[in-house]
Amino acid sequence: MALAKILQEQGIERETTLRKFREPLSVKVTTGKWPLSVRKFGAWSTAFERDVTEAVRGAAPTAAVGLEWGYPDEN
């Protein structure tokens, strides 16, 4: 729920998919068929990573948080 709220606040809930797994217990957010394009990515990603980390820590203080960014223009 905490991550879903962040995605909604950022206005990217329609461009992303949030999946929950039982084994191992985890949550994964991915983009769909098309990559997410963000203007001023550096500033946005810093704030987004902070907000995600805070949301996860609030819900599950011992959970590991991993964020991975891809850059399709560089491929």
C-alpha positions in Angstrom: 0.0 0.0 0.0 2.8 2.4 0.8 4.4 2.0 -2.6 1.1 2.2 -4.4 0.5 5.6 -2.6 3.9 6.9 -3.8 3.1 5.8 -7.4 -0.2 7.6 -7.3 1.3 10.7 -5.8 3.8 10.8 -8.6 1.1 10.3 -11.2 2.8 7.2 -12.6 0.4 4.5 -11.3 -1.0 3.9 -14.8 2.5 3.6 -16.4 3.7 1.1 -13.8 2.8 -2.3 -12.4 3.1 -3.2 -8.8 3.5 -6.9 -8.1 3.6 -8.7 -4.8 5.4 -12.0 -4.2 5.1 -14.5 -1.3 8.4 -16.4 -2.0 10.6 -14.5 -1.3 8.3 -12.0 0.3 8.8 -8.9 -1.9 7.3 -6.2 -4.0 8.4 -5.2 -7.5 7.4 -2.1 -9.5 8.1 -2.1 -13.2 7.1 -0.1 -16.2 4.9 -1.6 -18.9 5.6 -2.0 -22.6 7.1 1.5 -22.8 9.7 3.1 -20.6 8.8 5.9 -18.2 10.2 9.2 -19.4 10.8 11.8 -16.7 11.9 15.4 -17.3 14.7 16.5 -14.9 15.3 12.9 -14.0 18.2 13.6 -11.6 16.2 15.7 -9.2 13.1 13.6 -9.6 14.9 10.3 -9.0 16.6 11.6 -5.8 13.2 12.6 -4.3 11.5 9.4 -5.6 14.2 7.2 -4.1 13.9 9.1 -0.8 10.1 8.8 -0.7 10.2 5.1 -1.6 12.8 4.3 1.1 10.8 6.3 3.7 7.6 4.5 2.7 9.1 1.1 2.9 10.9 1.8 6.2 7.6 3.0 7.6 5.8 -0.2 6.6 8.6 -2.7 7.2 11.6 -1.2 9.0 14.0 -4.2 8.3 13.1 -4.6 4.7 15.8 -4.1 2.0 15.1 -1.4 -0.6 16.6 -1.8 -4.0 16.0 0.6 -6.9 17.3 -0.1 -10.4 17.1 2.3 -13.3 17.4 1.5 -16.9 18.3 3.9 -19.7 16.9 2.5 -23.0 18.4 5.4 -25.0 21.8 4.1 -24.1 21.1 0.5 -25.4 
